[in-house]
């Protein structure tokens, strides 16, 4: 027997339009610019330009009247147009076409060096195969036997291992020195072999260190090196300086064969100091203004499908315009709240004046959801009088100091970086010592917290910071 029951519950449902608006808030300036340009291309109801005001319409009518009045002055000009063009043309008016330079990759450059050598056609083919087998850093992770097998199987003719070895011997003499090395240790040794003879004594010491004390060099265990190799402090210091001047990779930046793309940061906000006040505005100069194409929107097709198409495009255009306005309003409201909470920092640019602030603080101030604040600050940058900053860097956790005042963890990180900068590099401070020094400044933090802050600041451990 069926039993009927009635229950009541509350559920939260987000409409597709709300989800689309939330995703729209997360776009930065460059992404919004591209999105608007795509909509201008796809939606015929949209067109670029701002809605004209009544003042603009009066000026437009006046300009049309002036054009009509000026026609009487120039309409009787009997000079042919072609005479005007010829008499007013000069060589300076010719368009300038920049010269396109041909770019060569580092692999092509190495192959050109092989082409300068007296090699047979078969050897040139093998040399090109070896160059293409190099990693993006110039290392060769394969043996001569493995390369010979690859050539044999891929081309259908047998290749001896000795043939590949001859190419590898030639590769060692080609610039940059270190090409075809199996690892970092071999790369450094080959560079030391090609140093000048006048540095032979120190090169012998450096070669000994790389060949026999490579692990100790990596861990900065200088006492063991000096004791085992029977070296003075001056000899060890000079040899390490020489090793540090070598290239750790034969090819630097070889992962890209094309021109490097420079990612310029376009700020989303502009913060200016005007007198005693801080002004905030959006950087929307690159975003084209859009409006409804009234002539297209008012057109009515002869079929129901045409009318439905126009109505859908008109609805999408209206939504986009409203979404842009709502995005601007939300972003300005959130940024003004952030500036108010961090007023001392924005007026001076001193990171030590940053106050502890989380997303909830801003959300409660402007009565918005935390996810909305996260979207309008994630991946966003602000241009300030002291440089361009990432908004996420302004949100920091708080820590209670010995004086009972809540300080930002960013302030503690700056104090940690200052201690590391002033330390004795021959005897660097470990994490326990750094924690004690921070506690003496009124920042009671644990050793693991110091280690976490070191990782955030990209500061190495005490052992790796040590120098002679």
N, C-alpha and C positions, 0 to 999 in steps of 0.2 A: 504494500500500500504506500502510495506516494505521500510524502509529508512536505507541506508548503511552509516556507518561512520568509520573513521580510527583514532585510538588514539595510543599514544606512552607513555609508562610509564616504570619506573625502579623498579625492584623488587629484593630482596636479597634472594637467595635460598642457603641452606646449604646441601651439598650432604651427604648421609649416612656415607660415609667414614670420612668426616670432623666431623660429630657428634660423631662418634666412637672415633676419635682421641681426641676430647675435653673431653669426659668421661675418656679416658685413662690418660690424664694429671692430673685428679683429684685423681687418685689412690695414696695412700701413699706407703711407702716401703714394709710394710707387705702385703698389698693388691696386689701390683705388684708381689711380690714373689709368692704368692698363684696363681695369674693369670698365671704366666709363668709355674709353676709346672703343673697346669691343662692343659695348652696347650701342654706341653711335653707328657702328658699322652694321650691326645686325637688326636694329630696330628702326624702321623708316619713320616712325612717329617722332623720334627724338632728333634734335638738331643742336648744333653747337651755338652757344650764345646765350646771353642773359635776357630775361623778359624786359622789354622796353617800358620805361616809365612814361608818364604823361609829358614830362619835360623833354625826354628824348624824342617823343613823337612830334612835339612842336618844333624842335630843332630840325628834324628830318623834313618836315613840310617846308620850313624856311629855306633849307638847302635846295629843295627841288625848285622853289620859286626863284632863288638866286641863279640856279643853273639856267632856267628859262630866260631870265633877264640878260644874262651874259651871252646868250646865243646871238643877240643882235650885234654884239661887238665883234665877234669872231666869225660869224656866218658868212660875211662878204669877203673873206680872205681868199684871193685868187691864186695863192701860191700852192702848187700841187704838193701832195703829201710826200711823194717820192723825192722831191727836191729837198724838203725839210730833213728827211732821213739821211740823205747822202751828205748834205752840207754839215750836219751835226754829228757825223760819225767819226770816231777816231780809233786808233789802235788800242787805246786804253780801255775801250768799251768791250773788248774781246774777253770772253769768259776764260778764267784760269783753270786749267785742268791739272791737278797735282800729280806728280810722278809717283807711280805705284812701285814700291821697292819689293823685290822678290825675297822672301824669307826662306832660309834653309834651316832644317832641324839639325840637332847635334849628330844624329845618326848619318844624315847625308854628308855632314862635314867629315866624319870619320871615313866614310866610303870614298870621298874625294881624296883623302890622304892615301888610301890604298891604291887609288887610280894613278897616283904619282909614282908608285913603285913599279919596277919591271916585273910584272906578274903575268902569267898566262891567263887566257880567258877562263879556264877551269878554276884557277886560283882566285881570280876576281869574284867568281860566283860563290866560292866557298867563303871568301872574306865577307861578302855581303850577307851570307847566311849567318856567320858568326856575329856580325854587328847587330843583326836583327834579333839574335838570341840574348843580347845583353839586357839586363834589367833597366828600369827607368833611372836608376842611380849609377849605372855603368858597371855593375858587378856581373859576373858570369857564373850563374849557379849550376852550370852543367859541366861535365868532364868532356875531354876530347873524344873519348869513346862514345859517349851518349850523343854528341853532336854528329859524329860520323854516322851513327846508326840512323839518326833522324834524316840526314841528307840522303842516305842510301834508300830508305823506305819511301820518302816523299818524292824522289825524282827517278827512281827505278834504275839507278846505276851505282855500282859499288864505290865506296870512298874509304880509303885507309885512314886509320887513326893518326898515322904519322903526318898525313896531309893536313889534318886539322891542327895538329900540334905546331906545324910550321907557321900556320896563320896566327896561332895564339902567341908564338914567339915574336912575330912582327907586330902584333897588337900591343905588346908591352913597350915598344919603342915609339908608339904614336901618342901624340898629345890629346888630352891631358894624361899625365902619368898616373897610373893606377887602373887604367881601363882593363877590364877582364879579370880583376881580382876576385877571389872567392869570398873574402870576408874583409872586415875592417882591418884586422891585423896584417893581412897580406898587402892591403892597399897602403898602409903606413910604411911598411918595410920597403916596398918598391919606390915610394917617394924618397925615402932616406937614401936609397942606393943612387939616386940621380942628383943628390946635392953636390955642391962644389967641393973640390979637393981641399980647399983651404979650411974647411970646417970638418976635416976628417976625424979629428980627435973627439969632438963632441958628437959627431954623427955615429961613431962607433959606440959611444955610451948610449945614445938614444936608440940605436938598433938593438943593443943588448937588452934594454928595458922593454921594448916592444916585443922582442922575440921570446924572452924568458920570464918577464914579470908583467905580462899584459893584464892579468886578473888583479894584481896589486895596484896597477895604475888606475884601473877602473874604480877601485874602492878607495883610492887615495891613501893607501897604506904605505906611507913614505918611510917610516922607521924600518920596516922589514926590507924595503928595497935598498935603502942605504946600508943596512947591516949585511945583507946577503951579497950585494954587488960590490961592497967595500968602496963606496963613493963618499966624497965629501958633500956637505950641504950645498956648496956653490956648484959643484958638478951636477948634482941631481937637479937643482933648480934650473940650470941652463938647459939641460937635456929635456926637462919637462916643458919648458917654454918653447923649445924647438918642435917637440911633438905636438904641442897645442897649436902651432902655426900651420900644421899640415892639413890637407883637405880630408875630412872623414869620408867623403864620397867622390868618386871620379867625376860624376856629373851632378851638378847642383841644379835643382829645379827641372829635371829632365822628364817629369811625368806629363808635361804638356808640350806638344809639338807646335802649338799655335801661339799667338800673342797672348800674354797674360791678361786676364780680365780684372780690371780694378773695380772693386765693389765700393762705390762711394756711398756714404751714409747720407740719406736725405732726411733731415729732421721733420718730425710731424708737428711739433710745437715750436713756437718762437717766444722766448721769455726775455723781456726787456725791462731795464730799470729806468724809470722816468721819475726823477726827483726822489721822493721817499716811497713811491708806490711801485709795485711790480705788475707789469702788464703781460697778459698771456693772449696769444692768438694762434690760430691754426695756420700751418704752412700749406695753403691750398693754391699757390700760384701756378703750379704745374697741372692742376686738375682743371680741365676745360669746363666752363659753365654750360649747362644744358637746359633746354626748354622744349616745350611741345611744339611740333610743327603743325600749326593750326590748319593750314591748307590741306595737309594730308589727313589729319584727324577728322576733319569735317567731311571728307570724301566718303561717299556711300557707294558701295559696289552694287552690281546688278544681281548678285546671288547672296544667299544666306552664308555661304562659306567665306565670301569676301568680307561681309560685315563682321562675321565672327573673328576673322583674322585681324581686322583693324581694331576691334574692341579689345582683343587680347593684348595687342601691342600697346594700345593706349593705356590699359590697366598696368602693364609692366613698366611703362615710362613714368606714370604717375607714382608708382611705388618706389622707383629708383630715386626720383626727385625728393620724395618725402623721406626716404631712408638716408639720403645724404644730409638733409637738414637735421634729422634726428641724431645722426652720427656726430655732426658738428656740435650740436647742443650738448650731447652727453660728454664728449671729449673735453670741451671747454669747461664744463662744470666740474669734471673730475680733476683736470689739471689745475684749475684755480684753487681747489681744495688742497691739493698736494703742495702747491706753492705757499698757501697759508700755513700749513702744518710745518713746512720746512723753510720758513721765511728767513731765518738767520743764515741758512746755507746758501739760498739763492741770492742774497744780498752781498755775500762775501766770497763765495766759492770755496770756503774752507770745509773740507770733509769732516773735520773734527767737530763741526757744529751740527752734524746730522743727528736728528732725534730718532729714537726707535719708532718705527711706523710699519704697520702691516696693512694688508688690503682691507681688513675689517674696519680699520680706523677711518679710511676714506669713505667706505660704503655707508657707515653709520652717519657720517657728517652730511652727505648729500642724499641719504635715504634711497640707496640703490643696492642691488644685489652684488655680492662679492664677485660672482662670475663676470658681471658687467665691468667692474673695475679692472679685473684681470685682463679682459679683452682689450680695453682701451689703453692699457699700459704695456702689455706683452709685445715685445718687438718694436716698441715705439721709442723715438729719440726726441730730445728737446735741445734746441739751440739756445745757449745762454751767453751772457757776456764773458764767461770764463771757459767757453768751449762747449762741445756737443756731448751730452750725457745720455746714458741709457736709463730709462725710467725705472727699470727693475732694480738698479743699483741703489735707488733711494729707499727701497723697502728692506728694512733690517730688523732683526730681533733685538730685544732689549735685555740688558743684564744689570742687576743691582750692584752698585759699587759699595765700597766700605763706608762711604759718606752717606749712604742711603738714597743716592740719586740714580735714576735709571739712565744708563748710557747705551748707545748703539754699539753692536758688535763691530761695525765698521770702524769706530773709534779705537776699539781694542786692536783690530788688525793693523791700523796705522801705527799704533804704539809698538806692536810686534815688529813691523817692518823697520821702524826706527832703531830698535834694539839690535836687530840683525845687521843693519847698515853700520852701526857704530862698534860692533864687536871686533875683537882681535882675530883676524882671519887665520892666524897661525894656531890659535886655540879657540875655535868658534864655540858658541854657547849651545848646549843641548836643550832638549825640550823641558827638562826639569828645571834648569837654570833660568830659561826664559819664563817659565811659569812663576818662579819666585820673584823675578824682576817685575813682571806685570802685577803681581800681588802687592809688591812694594809701592807701585804707582796707584794702587787702589782698585785694581781689576783682578779679583780672585777667580782664576780660571784653572781648570785641571790640565794635566799634561796632555791628555788625548784631545782636549779642546785646542791647545797650542798646535798639535800636529795637524788637526783639521784646518786651522787657520793658515798654517804653512802651505798646505796643499792648495787652498783658495788663492793665496798670493804667489803661488809657483816658486816657493822658497825651498831649496834642497835641505836635506838633513845636515846635521853638524859635520859628519864625516865627509860629505860631499862638498861642503863649503870651505873646507880646509885648504889652505895654500901654503907654500914654503916661504 
